[in-house]
């Protein structure tokens, strides 16, 4: 009886979600919602788990205080950015620069990003090397990049190739004219999802609710909302899942981690009393007495893939690319089969969103960078080697003309841009 009741309730919820998206959305999303429902029924994890009902790990990792403590003292004491120091869209990168784990000027090499992500957050070698290398190849001079910067300098100018719309807290580029501004209304919407300060925990269950809200908000308010392969279907998911996976404070009592209000505010550079919270740009801090992931439980690419699928259980639409067509609420899916010249159907892309996103990014590299395939060959080993065990279907070539229907499409954009006609600002 419980299974039948859950089935009925879930079908009703999924059906109501489908009606929120017009036109071609239904054509592609029907099988996607069905698959999400099947995956949801497979989950059998304690609903009280700190990480969120149904999210990994099924068994808590061990806690090792000596190995997991992250210092914010001495050489790693907080130093606010000064003139010439760059701070950008990613709060974790900003915090590492403010505490000396990355160069204080905000400009680092692949090796420095790789080392810092493991040291501070417990990011695994496969994921840290992939993200650091991609930033250097696409948004830097191949060996380094800025955590802010203009196009071809850092991720501040990486709109639609790395950074994308519908992030948790940062502005959509063509909604506000900036992709590096934290929108306090967005922060408050997340913050208020946990009203009880003594029990607050911004875990994956909370964050996937917020993920769905932010996706719909971009549809409702940004006429140029572009949700593209990689920057949308992969990177923006990371922007949500990384909040809990990397910022939650681990302890012997809660080895999976608890992300309370104070820790969230510290990492997001939010200051002031509860009735007058304020964003101070670039002042993200590693909290006192803060413990990262256990080194034997580093956050890897396979782990990230499970989180993408966890998020899509409640918001299946996030696994497929699409865009608004110049007006709010004009969102429609872009058929992956057209984008990939038949390599991925919509069903295949939704079932394997990470493979679809990364293979698209790899196939698009010559178009983005202007480098030939032979010139890229020696640079992309760190981008392809982590995929070797995933059995991803490669994409031989991409059809970028399919993206021209999106007025928000660009290869590079930011940190400033045009505010679209009809944009609604909170």
Secondary structure, 3 states (H helix, E strand, C coil): CHHHHHHHHHHHHHHHHHCCCCCHHHHHHHHHHHHHHHHHHHCCCCCCCCCCCCCCCCCCCCCCHHHHECCCCHHHCCCCCCCCCCCCCCHHHHHHHHCCCCCCCCEEEHHHHHHHHHHHHCECHHHHHHHHHHHHHHHCCCCEEECCCCCCCEHHHEECCCECCCCCCECCHHHHCECCCECHHHHHHHHCCCCCCCCCCCCHHHHHHHHHHHHHHHHHHCCCCEECCCHHHHHHHHHHHHHHHHHCECCCCCCCCECCHHHHHHHHCEECCHHHCEECCCCCCCCCCCECCCHHHCECHHHHHHHHHHHHHHCHHHHCCEECCCCCCCCEECCHHHHCCCCCCHHHHHHCHHHHHHHHHHHHHHHHHCCCHHHHHCCCHHHHHHHCCCCCCCCCCCCHHHHCCCCCCCCCECCECCCCCCCCCC
